[in-house]
Amino acid sequence: MCRLRTAAMLLAALLAGCSSKAPAPVDPAVPVSTVVAVTKTMPELVSAVGTVEAINSVAVKSLVDGQLLHSAVKDGDDVQAGQLLFKIDPRPAQAALAQVQAALAKDVAARDLAHAQVTRYKPVADKGFISADQMQQYVTAYEAAASSVKVDQANVEAARLTLGYTDIHAPIAGRAGRILVQPGNLVKANDTNPLLVLNQIAPIFVNFSIPGNLVDRVRRAQALAALVVEARSDGIAAAQSGKLAFVDNAVDPATNTVRLRASFGNEGQALWPGQFVTIALTVGSDADAVVVPEAAVKAGPKGSYVFVIRSGDRAEQRNVEVARTVGGESVVAKGLAAGERVVTDGQSRLVDGAKVKPAIAHEDKETAER
């Protein structure tokens, strides 16, 4: 009897202990971050990869033979148009100039003598004291001397031009590359190797290609206004803005692309010849586009989708059609209306119809505080 009483007491104690440790109810709501879809003006962009190219690139060469005496520019210098770059030994050209100047002086004296003879004998010939044949000889001698003077004058100008070529000036403003011929070396006129290469940095071109099926869209937009082009790169602090300058007149059949060119002011020289950049060509804009953050849109087996928060804090998985993504924002063409709230974080734990616990967005906090 005692044993039965003891067992009953132990059973009652166990039941009391179990009832005191009953599990707490679990909240089934999934915490998520949300944002409201809005309408705003969004640009229509065409993206491409471009290559920076100097508008002008000049291989500076000598136009005369001679010894290079002096280099007035260093590797990588910025130069102005007309600035002295190199000096070639001018003494051979100076000697050639002095020679043709002496020949000119000699022929001028001969011309003046012949002219004096014509002036002296013409009145005598008019009176018949000398024959017409002899007078013609005086006139011919004068004309020949005058022609020789003209030849000498042309030779003098050519010699002066050659002397001027001993000073080599920059034909354009730009940035010098590496000096390829050092002072003391002999240079030849129009040699294969240049003395240096000048590249014009500002303004500058960027070449890029777009699919051939976009040519008509670009041309229609270009007919309405100048198209803005932005160039970005990891090495560029801020996007560079330029204008579309050229659309090629044919589509490359091998790649089904057409070449375009944009012009950039490049005052800060952020763009550099040969550099690869990401191009964004603006061809239009949508005034009332439905926009959500890019993080709200996920890819599924049936395409893109978002989770929309319905009444009662229930998540609805909805398929949407994304027109494009610009600057971290997605333009939703179909499937979503402005004012609807979508999930931006926590989608991996959601299923259609799941209970959610939306976090208070930053803009909602400000509204509540006001």
Secondary structure, DSSP 8 states (H G I E B T S, - for coil): -HHHHHHHHHHHHHHHHHHHT--------EEEEEEE-EEEEEEEEEEEEEEEEES-EEEE--SS-EEEEEE---TT-EE-TT-EEEEE--HHHHHHHHHHHHHHHHHHHHHHHHHHHHHHHHHHHHTTSS-HHHHHHHHHHHHHHHHHHHHHHHHHHHHHHHHHTTEEE-SS-EEE----S-TTSEE-TT-SS-SEEEE--SSEEEEEEEEGGGHHHHHHHHHHS--EEEEE-TT-SS-EEEEEEEE-SS-BTTTTEEEEEEEE--TT--S-TT-EEEEEEEEEEEEEEEEEEGGG-EEETTEEEEEEEETTTEEEEEE-EEEEEETTEEEEEES--TT-EEEEE-GGG--TT-BEEE---HHHHHHHH-
